[in-house]
Amino acid sequence: MDGGQQWSTYGVDRRIALTRRWDELVEEVRQLGRDQQVPHLADFLLPPSAASLTAAAREGAVVVLNLSEDRSDALLLVDDSVRSLPLALLTPVEVATRATAYLNCLRALEQAGWNLQRTMVPFSRGDRRRRVFARIAKARRSLSDARDAAEREIAGLTAWLWDAIAQPVLDDLGHRGPAVPGAPLPRLWWCPTGLLALLPLHAAGHHSGEEGDEYRTVLDRVVSSYTPTVRALIAARDRPRLPDAADRTDPPGMLFVAPEPDGLPSLPAHEADQDSLRSAFGHRLTSLRGEEATVEAVLAALSGHPRAHFSSHAAQRLDSPGDGGIALRNGVLTVHNLVEERFTGEFAFLSACQTAVGGTDLADEAITLAAALHFAGFRHVIGTLWSVQDSAASVITRDFYTADAPGTRVGGPGAGEASASGFDPADAARRLHRAVRGMRERDRSLARQRQERRGGTRSDHLRLTTWVPFIHIGP
């Protein structure tokens, strides 16, 4: 046997030996799980059983969306069955076309916003020359045009998502209209795959405000949440919870992070956000602002705070999502930073831009800032799908912490310390739903007033960019 054959035989033998060792190690992990009664280790790397899948749906249906050239389906997990629902209008080509147009219009909107902020710099420094005013006026017109284009694109996208996905799914699940007056809306978890993970399924619907469209929306039929995977949802539910705030003599507080990174525009909503949190948590609010909000300080503080609220600039890199992150005083808190840590957290609110956007090259990899915090140990996370208006984020924050949600024990605005003692992160999805729905109704009311004053058109109803970005991840 020559040398080449010897090395070839050695390579084959080594691969066989490594394969056997891998099987042995996997079995050791499973045996450890059985001995220690840890379910997610006992079935390590095994396909989930039907029983485990339906267990994920004990508090509401889970909808896993599969996108395929052959046939696209919604896998519906309910409390007693797993069934497949064909979605005839859902095709990879259609999703790719709509996702591309959607991302392009959001990118144009973001660029127009940044351009206006840059144009305002000379004015903020005292420059009052005519050309400065002319540039500002032009930048404002560009931003208005970009926002109108984004509103039209998102309105078309959410209507298509309703027709192709949401309505067939909700009808099959029996959610065919609004809830009985006084009864809470049912919960539902979306688990999208591929490019569908980039799209606002929770906002699917016809939002024109026209007669007959009132309840042709997801928002009016269910309270939506997202989960990166079914296993992630099961693991989050099975993890021991912290004691309820009402059962403790020292209710847990809240970490507030509001950096002012060099080179980025200031966020006027910082003060309003802090006021909302102080009203809810009082002396239990810990603030890291300005120079104190470094990467090292925030990571250390997250280890000691089960609840956190970020009011900051953030960005997601669609081509390399792991490098996206939250802009802090001395750098960026990236997805990579977060997934390397382990926290025992109950709740995180990321009032920042693009915290729930994944990558286009790795669309099936649920690598987002919000998902990273969820995987790192925070049970409930609120994030955003794209750059949000500072004023809109402030309103959502205020309404989230002060408005009662079904099942909560929180007082109304001004409840102060009583609010903190009653804040239960388990109500995060319903709190967000109520805050978002309230913003939508205010926008609709303003649109109707404009229409009555000056004979508005259908576009007067479109204000989706203010509330659609906010989503909830977790159980």
ROLO-190621 format. One record per residue (C-alpha): x, y, z. Coordinates in steps of 0.1 Angstrom, whole numbers, padded with zeros to 4 digits, always signed. Each point is the difference from the previous one (the first is absolute). Example, Ala and Ser with C-alpha at 12.3 -4.5 7.8 and 13.67 -1.06 7.14 Angstrom:
# ROLO-190621
+0123-0045+0078 +0014+0034-0007 
This chain:
# ROLO-190621
+0000+0000+0000 +0015+0034-0010 +0001+0031+0022 -0031+0015-0016 -0021-0030+0006 +0012-0002+0036 -0010+0037+0007 -0034-0007-0018 -0007-0030+0022 +0011+0020+0031 -0024+0028-0009 -0030-0024-0004 +0008-0017+0032 +0003+0033+0018 -0034+0012-0013 -0017-0032+0011 +0016+0003+0035 -0011+0036+0003 -0035-0008-0011 -0002-0028+0027 +0014+0024+0026 -0026+0026-0010 -0028-0025+0004 +0014-0010+0034 +0001+0036+0012 -0035+0008-0012 -0013-0031+0019 +0019+0011+0031 -0018+0034-0002 -0034-0017-0004 +0007-0024+0029 +0010+0030+0022 -0033+0016-0009 -0020-0031+0009 +0019-0004+0033 -0004+0037+0009 -0035+0002-0015 +0009+0028-0023 -0023-0004-0031 +0020+0021-0025 +0031-0021+0008 -0019-0034+0000 -0010+0005-0036 +0032+0019-0011 +0002+0002-0038 -0031-0022-0004 -0029+0012-0021 -0027+0014+0023 -0029-0023+0007 -0036+0009-0007 -0006+0002+0037 +0028+0025+0005 -0012+0021-0029 -0036+0002+0013 +0014+0009+0035 +0014+0032-0015 -0036+0010-0009 -0015-0004+0035 -0006+0038+0003 -0009+0006-0037 +0006-0013-0034 +0035+0000-0015 +0003+0006-0038 +0031-0013-0017 +0002+0013-0036 +0018-0021-0026 +0010+0015-0033 +0006-0024-0029 +0000-0001-0038 -0021-0032+0002 -0026+0012+0025 -0001+0025+0028 -0018-0008+0032 -0008+0012+0035 +0007-0027+0026 -0027+0007+0026 +0009-0011+0035 -0030+0000+0023 -0007-0016+0034 -0011-0033-0014 +0014-0004-0035 +0026+0009-0026 -0014+0007-0034 +0011+0014-0033 -0019+0028-0019 +0010+0005-0036 +0005+0037-0010 -0005+0002-0037 +0009+0037-0004 +0033-0004+0018 +0029-0006-0023 +0037+0006+0003 +0001+0024-0030 -0029+0021+0014 +0016+0002+0034 +0034+0009-0014 -0015+0028-0022 -0020+0015+0028 +0028-0003+0026 +0024+0018-0024 -0025+0028-0007 -0007+0003+0037 +0036+0002+0011 +0008+0024-0028 -0027+0025+0011 +0011-0003+0036 +0036+0006-0009 -0010+0031-0020 -0021+0013+0029 +0029-0005+0024 +0025+0017-0023 -0024+0030-0004 -0003+0003+0037 +0037-0001+0005 +0005+0026-0028 -0024+0024+0018 +0018-0004+0033 +0034+0008-0018 -0016+0029-0017 -0012+0014+0033 +0035+0001+0015 +0010+0034-0013 -0033+0015+0011 +0005-0014+0035 +0034+0017+0001 -0016+0033-0008 +0004+0002-0038 -0030+0019-0013 +0010+0006-0036 -0026-0004-0027 +0017-0031-0015 -0002-0018+0033 -0038+0006+0001 -0002-0012-0036 +0018-0032+0007 -0021-0007+0031 -0032+0006-0020 +0012-0024-0028 +0010-0027+0025 -0034+0003+0017 -0018-0004-0033 +0022-0031-0008 -0008-0015+0034 -0037+0007-0005 +0001-0017-0035 +0019-0030+0014 -0025-0004+0029 -0029+0002-0024 +0016-0027-0022 +0007-0022+0030 -0036+0004+0012 -0013-0012-0034 +0024-0029-0001 -0007-0012+0035 -0037+0004-0005 +0002-0022-0031 +0023-0025+0017 -0022-0004+0031 -0031-0004-0022 +0017-0028-0019 +0012-0016+0032 -0036-0001+0012 -0013-0015-0033 +0028-0025-0004 +0008-0011+0036 -0019+0016+0029 -0036-0003-0010 +0002-0037-0010 +0019-0007+0032 -0023+0019+0023 -0031-0014-0017 +0012-0035+0004 +0008+0006+0037 -0035+0014+0005 +0010+0036+0005 -0024+0014-0025 -0008+0033+0016 +0005+0022+0031 -0002-0015+0035 -0032+0001+0020 -0002+0035+0016 +0018-0001+0033 +0019-0032-0008 +0038+0001-0007 +0012-0008-0035 +0016-0034-0004 +0038-0003-0002 +0018-0012-0031 +0037-0007-0007 +0016+0005-0035 +0030-0021-0009 +0010+0011-0035 +0028-0015-0021 +0021+0014-0028 -0007+0035-0013 -0034-0001+0018 +0020+0007+0032 +0005+0035-0013 -0036+0008-0005 -0026+0015+0024 -0024-0029+0004 -0014+0014+0032 -0012+0031-0020 -0016-0020-0029 -0033+0015-0010 -0020+0026-0019 +0007+0032+0019 -0018+0025-0023 -0027+0007+0025 -0026-0006-0027 -0034-0015+0009 +0004-0038+0002 +0037+0001+0008 -0004+0006+0037 +0008-0036+0011 +0020-0012-0030 +0032+0004+0020 +0020-0022+0023 +0001+0028+0025 -0037-0002+0005 -0003-0038+0003 +0031-0012+0020 +0029+0012+0022 +0031-0009-0020 +0034-0011+0012 +0030-0015-0019 +0023-0028+0009 +0033-0007-0019 -0007-0038+0003 -0026-0022+0017 +0027-0014+0023 +0009+0036+0011 -0036+0005+0010 -0002-0032+0019 +0034+0007+0018 -0012+0035+0010 -0032-0013+0015 +0018-0028+0018 +0027+0022+0016 -0009+0008+0036 -0015+0034+0004 +0010+0026+0025 -0026+0005+0028 -0028+0023-0010 +0005+0036+0010 -0032+0000+0022 +0014-0029+0020 +0033+0017+0008 +0008+0026+0027 +0027+0014-0024 -0015+0001-0035 +0027-0002-0027 +0009+0033-0016 +0008+0011-0035 +0033+0009-0017 -0003+0030-0023 +0028+0004-0026 +0001+0032-0020 +0034+0007-0015 +0010+0030-0020 +0025-0014-0025 +0024+0025-0016 -0009+0008-0036 -0036-0011+0003 -0030+0024+0003 -0014+0004+0035 -0034-0016+0008 -0023+0025+0017 -0022-0029+0011 +0026-0011+0026 -0015+0023+0026 -0036-0010-0007 +0010-0037+0001 +0017+0004+0033 -0030+0019+0014 -0023-0029-0010 +0023-0025+0016 +0005+0020+0032 -0038+0004+0003 -0003-0038-0002 +0030-0011+0020 +0009+0029+0023 +0032-0005+0019 +0004-0035-0015 +0011+0016-0033 +0037-0002-0007 +0012+0023-0028 +0031-0002-0021 +0001+0031-0021 +0026+0019-0021 +0036-0008+0009 -0011-0027+0025 -0017-0021-0027 +0032-0019-0012 +0000-0035-0014 +0017-0014+0031 -0024+0018+0024 -0031-0011-0018 +0011-0036-0002 +0008+0000+0037 -0033+0017+0009 -0021-0025-0021 +0014-0028+0022 -0016+0016+0031 -0032+0013-0015 -0028-0024-0012 -0017+0029-0018 +0016+0025-0024 -0012+0028-0023 +0023+0014-0028 -0007+0034-0015 +0027+0002-0026 +0012+0000-0035 +0005-0035-0015 +0005-0015-0034 -0001-0035-0015 +0023-0011-0028 -0021-0021-0023 +0031-0015-0016 +0017-0008+0034 -0027+0001+0027 +0024-0011+0028 +0018+0033-0004 -0032+0021+0005 -0005+0015+0034 -0010+0028+0024 +0022+0032-0002 +0014+0007+0035 +0024+0027+0012 +0032-0018-0009 -0010-0025-0026 -0027-0024-0012 -0017-0027+0021 -0002-0026-0027 -0020-0031-0006 +0033-0019+0005 +0005+0016+0034 -0035-0010+0012 +0001-0036-0012 +0033-0005+0019 -0017+0009+0033 -0026-0017+0021 -0025+0020+0020 -0029-0007+0023 -0023+0026-0014 -0038+0003-0002 -0004+0030-0023 +0018+0023-0024 -0015+0028-0020 +0022+0011-0030 -0014+0034-0009 +0026+0003-0028 +0002-0004-0037 +0001-0033-0018 +0003-0022+0031 -0021-0028-0015 +0014-0001-0036 +0020-0031-0010 +0022-0006-0029 -0008-0004-0037 +0029-0024-0008 -0009-0021+0031 -0037+0005+0001 -0006-0032+0018 +0024+0009+0028 -0020+0020+0025 +0029+0022+0009 -0015+0033+0012 +0007+0022+0029 -0034-0008+0015 +0005-0038-0006 +0035+0002+0014 -0012+0014+0033 -0027-0026+0000 +0025-0029-0005 +0023+0016+0025 -0026-0004+0027 -0026+0028-0001 -0034-0017-0002 -0019+0029-0015 +0015+0024-0025 -0016+0029-0019 +0019+0012-0031 -0006+0019-0033 +0001-0011-0036 +0014+0032-0014 +0010+0035+0009 -0027+0016+0022 -0010+0036+0005 +0013+0012+0033 -0033+0016+0009 -0020-0032-0009 +0024-0021+0021 -0005+0023+0030 -0038-0003-0003 +0001-0038-0002 +0024+0000+0030 -0023+0022+0021 -0032-0020-0009 +0018-0033+0005 +0010+0007+0036 -0030+0020+0011 -0031-0015-0017 -0017-0029+0016 +0001-0033-0020 -0024-0029+0005 +0012-0020+0029 +0024+0026+0014 -0002+0016+0034 +0014+0033-0012 -0016+0033+0009 -0006+0028-0026 +0023+0029-0007 +0014+0016+0031 -0003-0033+0020 +0037+0004+0008 +0015-0026+0024 -0032-0021-0003 +0007-0005-0036 +0034-0015+0006 -0014-0025+0026 -0026-0012-0025 +0021-0001-0032 +0000-0036-0012 +0023-0008-0031 -0024-0028-0008 -0024+0027-0012 +0025+0015-0024 -0017-0012-0032 -0034+0013+0011 +0015+0033+0012 +0017+0006-0033 -0032-0010-0019 -0020+0025+0019 +0026+0028-0005 +0003-0007-0037 -0038-0003-0005 -0004+0033+0018 +0024+0018-0023 -0017-0015-0030 -0034+0013+0012 +0014+0035+0007 +0015+0000-0035 -0033-0011-0015 -0019+0027+0019 +0024+0027-0013 -0003-0013-0035 -0038+0003+0002 +0003+0035+0013 +0023+0010-0029 -0024-0017-0025 -0030+0020+0014 +0019+0033-0001 +0014-0002-0035 -0015-0030-0018 +0029-0023+0005 +0008-0031-0020 +0005-0036+0010 +0037+0008+0007 -0011+0020+0030 -0006-0032+0018 +0036-0013-0005 +0022+0005+0031 +0014-0035+0003 +0036+0010+0004 -0007+0013+0035 -0012-0033+0016 +0007-0029-0023 +0037-0003+0010 -0006-0011+0036 -0001-0037+0008 +0001-0024+0029 +0022-0031+0003 -0005-0026+0027 -0026-0021+0017 
